[in-house]
Amino acid sequence: MMKKSLFLLLVVVLFAPISANADTAELDGQLRNHTFVYIDKKTGLEHTIYFGRFGKVLANILQKGFSIKAFDLSSPKLFPNVTFVELDDLLKEKAIFVAVPIRHFESIIKSISPKLSNGTTIIDVCSVKKHPVEVMEKHLSEKIGIIATHPLFGPDSFITNNRLKMMMDKTRDSHNQFDFWKRFFVDQGIQVLEMTADDHDRMAAQTQGVTHFLGRMLKEFGIKKTSIDTQGFRDLLDLVDQTCNDSWELYTDLQLYNPYTKKMIMNLKESTNTLDNRLKELQS
């Protein structure tokens, strides 16, 4: 079993939208009903959290090396084996995971930035990478480390896939944390792929962008199970279930915050037109 970390973690998990115009002064009011969670190595390894779909996934991974404390701005809550502490205490910690909707990432980073301690490393888990990296480099001081990550799995694929992958980039490893976290995830059986934010988004526009676009398109089309389903058709039904189990906000964020997705969608539409024109040529 891996040794306990020297560092504390903060997992930020949101239940509801935050105004994109939120500033630091509005932080407390805007974060009502949102839960901040961090992992503390001091009280054992057996705890987990259940604050949202991907928050649960992240906690399931991190609990293998850490115990859990939490802070909830809405009101004090009781959860088994979870200790609630103040936000200011959390933001003093040395390693902070931020897991929030992409569209609210900048407002959250701007809000917590003035309260972070020198020597802290911020680790994001957004599904796009150029946007959060640019945000962190813009709003976080040089004394704050930055590690960009994208777990290449969601709540559904985490359960069914035993070959998990995670993208990681040593964006600004001010405090030599990158190798520690890379080893931790590798020890959990996750394959770590090192690449830049730009390389990630170029590839993700095809892999992730196409997957979610096709899943949503097939749902809009009204694809349904039949009595003569082939395996290929069942795979399409599974694609719809997997992608549409994620929120509509995640889908739109993937399309809007990856700078390469728009061109990918245009190419996909052109491909359907090309196939349609070929059929028309045969009919003429």
C-alpha positions in Angstrom: 0.0 0.0 0.0 1.2 3.5 -0.9 2.5 5.6 1.9 0.3 8.5 3.1 1.0 11.7 1.3 2.7 14.6 2.9 0.1 16.9 1.4 -3.5 17.7 1.9 -6.0 17.9 -0.9 -9.0 20.0 -1.7 -11.6 18.6 -4.1 -14.1 21.2 -5.1 -17.4 19.7 -6.2 -20.3 21.8 -7.3 -24.0 20.9 -7.1 -25.4 23.9 -8.9 -24.3 26.7 -11.3 -22.4 29.7 -10.1 -22.7 33.1 -11.8 -20.0 33.5 -14.4 -19.6 37.1 -13.1 -18.9 36.1 -9.6 -16.0 38.0 -7.9 -14.1 37.4 -4.8 -16.5 39.5 -2.6 -19.4 37.4 -3.8 -17.8 34.1 -3.1 -19.8 33.1 0.0 -23.1 34.1 -1.5 -22.5 32.5 -4.9 -21.3 29.2 -3.5 -24.4 28.4 -1.6 -25.3 24.7 -1.9 -21.8 23.9 -3.2 -19.4 21.6 -1.3 -15.7 21.9 -0.9 -14.0 18.7 0.0 -10.4 17.9 0.8 -8.5 14.8 1.6 -6.4 14.7 4.8 -3.8 11.9 5.4 -3.9 12.4 9.1 -7.0 10.3 10.1 -6.6 7.1 8.1 -7.3 5.7 4.6 -10.8 4.3 4.8 -13.1 7.3 4.1 -14.9 8.3 0.9 -17.3 11.0 -0.3 -20.5 11.1 -2.3 -20.8 14.7 -3.4 -21.6 14.5 -7.1 -20.9 12.1 -9.9 -17.3 12.8 -10.7 -16.5 13.9 -7.2 -17.4 10.4 -6.2 -15.1 9.0 -8.8 -12.2 11.2 -7.7 -12.8 10.4 -4.1 -12.8 6.7 -4.8 -9.4 7.0 -6.3 -7.9 9.4 -3.7 -9.3 7.6 -0.7 -6.7 4.8 -1.3 -4.1 7.2 0.0 -6.0 9.8 2.0 -8.8 10.4 4.5 -11.5 13.0 4.1 -12.5 16.4 5.6 -15.0 18.8 4.1 -16.4 22.3 4.1 -19.9 23.2 3.0 -20.9 26.9 2.7 -24.6 26.2 2.6 -25.0 24.8 6.1 -23.2 22.3 8.4 -23.9 18.8 7.3 -23.1 15.4 8.9 -21.6 12.6 6.8 -20.1 9.4 8.2 -16.3 9.7 8.6 -16.2 13.2 7.2 -15.0 16.2 9.3 -16.1 19.7 8.2 -13.6 22.6 8.5 -13.5 26.2 7.5 -12.8 27.2 3.9 -9.9 29.4 4.9 -8.3 26.4 6.5 -8.6 24.4 3.3 -7.1 27.0 1.2 -3.9 27.0 3.2 -3.1 23.4 2.1 -0.3 22.5 -0.2 -2.1 20.5 -2.9 -5.6 21.4 -4.1 -7.7 19.5 -6.6 -10.3 21.7 -8.3 -13.2 19.8 -9.9 -15.8 22.3 -11.1 -17.9 22.8 -14.3 -15.7 24.2 -17.0 -17.8 27.3 -17.5 -17.3 28.3 -13.8 -13.7 27.4 -13.6 -12.4 31.0 -14.0 -14.7 32.5 -11.5 -13.7 29.9 -8.9 -10.0 30.4 -9.5 -10.4 34.1 -9.3 -12.3 33.8 -6.1 -9.9 31.5 -4.3 -6.6 32.9 -5.7 -6.2 35.7 -3.0 -6.7 33.2 -0.2 -4.2 30.6 -1.4 -0.9 30.1 0.5 2.4 30.4 -1.1 3.7 26.9 -1.9 0.3 25.5 -2.9 -0.1 23.5 -6.1 -3.5 23.6 -7.9 -4.5 20.5 -9.8 -7.5 20.8 -12.2 -9.4 17.9 -13.7 -11.3 19.8 -16.5 -12.2 17.9 -19.6 -10.6 20.6 -21.8 -7.2 21.9 -21.1 -6.2 25.1 -22.9 -8.9 27.1 -21.2 -8.2 26.1 -17.6 -4.4 26.4 -18.1 -4.7 29.9 -19.5 -7.0 30.8 -16.6 -4.6 29.4 -13.9 -1.6 31.1 -15.5 -3.5 34.4 -15.6 -4.9 34.5 -12.1 -2.5 32.4 -10.0 0.7 34.0 -8.8 4.1 32.5 -9.7 4.3 31.1 -6.2 1.4 28.8 -6.9 2.1 25.5 -8.8 -0.1 24.3 -11.6 -0.7 20.7 -12.7 -3.2 20.2 -15.5 -4.9 16.8 -15.6 -7.8 15.2 -17.4 -9.0 11.8 -16.2 -10.0 10.1 -19.4 -13.0 8.5 -17.9 -16.3 9.5 -16.4 -18.6 8.1 -13.7 -19.9 5.4 -16.0 -16.7 4.3 -17.7 -14.9 4.4 -14.4 -17.1 1.5 -13.3 -16.9 -0.6 -16.5 -13.4 0.1 -17.7 -10.4 -1.5 -16.0 -7.9 0.2 -18.3 -8.1 3.8 -17.1 -6.0 6.6 -18.5 -5.2 10.2 -17.3 -3.7 13.1 -19.2 -1.2 15.1 -17.1 0.9 18.2 -17.9 3.6 19.7 -15.8 2.3 23.2 -16.5 4.1 25.1 -13.7 5.6 22.6 -11.2 6.9 25.2 -8.8 7.0 22.9 -5.8 8.0 19.6 -7.5 4.6 17.9 -7.0 4.2 16.5 -10.5 6.2 13.3 -10.1 4.5 12.6 -6.8 1.0 12.7 -8.2 2.0 10.9 -11.4 3.4 8.0 -9.2 0.2 8.1 -7.1 -2.1 7.6 -10.1 0.1 5.0 -11.7 0.0 3.1 -8.4 -3.8 3.1 -8.6 -3.5 1.3 -12.0 -4.1 4.4 -14.1 -2.0 4.9 -17.2 -0.6 8.5 -17.2 -0.2 10.2 -20.6 2.0 13.3 -20.5 1.1 15.9 -23.1 0.6 19.7 -23.5 -2.8 21.3 -23.1 -2.8 22.2 -26.8 -2.0 18.6 -27.9 -4.7 17.3 -25.6 -7.4 19.6 -27.0 -6.5 18.8 -30.6 -7.0 15.1 -30.0 -9.9 15.5 -27.6 -11.9 17.4 -30.2 -11.9 14.2 -32.2 -12.2 11.6 -29.5 -14.3 13.2 -26.8 -15.9 15.8 -29.0 -17.1 13.3 -31.6 -18.3 10.8 -28.9 -20.4 13.3 -27.1 -21.7 14.9 -30.3 -22.8 11.6 -31.8 -24.4 10.5 -28.5 -26.4 13.7 -28.2 -27.3 13.6 -31.9 -28.6 10.0 -31.7 -30.7 10.9 -28.7 -32.2 13.8 -30.6 -32.8 11.4 -33.5 -34.8 9.2 -31.2 -32.8 6.0 -31.4 -34.5 3.2 -29.6 -34.0 -0.5 -28.8 -35.7 -3.0 -31.2 -36.2 -6.7 -31.3 -33.6 -7.2 -34.0 -30.7 -5.2 -32.5 -27.2 -6.0 -33.7 -24.2 -5.7 -31.5 -23.2 -2.6 -33.4 -26.6 -1.1 -32.8 -26.4 -2.0 -29.1 -23.1 -0.2 -29.0 -24.8 2.9 -30.3 -27.5 2.6 -27.6 -24.7 2.3 -25.0 -23.1 5.4 -26.4 -26.3 7.4 -26.0 -26.7 6.2 -22.4 -23.1 6.9 -21.5 -22.9 10.4 -23.0 -26.4 11.5 -22.0 -25.9 10.5 -18.4 -23.5 13.4 -18.2 -25.1 16.8 -17.8 -26.1 19.0 -20.7 -23.7 21.6 -19.3 -20.8 19.3 -19.7 -21.7 18.6 -23.3 -22.0 22.3 -24.2 -18.8 23.1 -22.3 -16.9 20.4 -24.2 -18.1 22.0 -27.5 -17.6 25.7 -26.5 -14.3 25.6 -24.5 -12.2 23.4 -26.8 -10.9 25.7 -29.5 -10.7 22.8 -32.0 -14.2 21.3 -31.5 -16.0 23.7 -33.9 -13.9 22.7 -36.8 -14.4 19.0 -35.9 -18.2 19.4 -36.0 -18.0 21.2 -39.3 -15.8 18.3 -40.7 -18.3 15.8 -39.4 -21.2 17.5 -41.0 -19.3 17.7 -44.3 -18.7 14.0 -44.1 -22.4 13.3 -43.8 -23.1 15.5 -46.8 -20.4 13.7 -48.8 -22.0 10.3 -48.1 -25.4 11.7 -49.0 -24.2 13.1 -52.3 -22.6 9.8 -53.2 -26.0 8.1 -52.8 -27.7 10.8 -54.9 -25.2 10.2 -57.6 -26.1 6.5 -57.7 -29.7 7.4 -57.9 -29.3 9.9 -60.8 
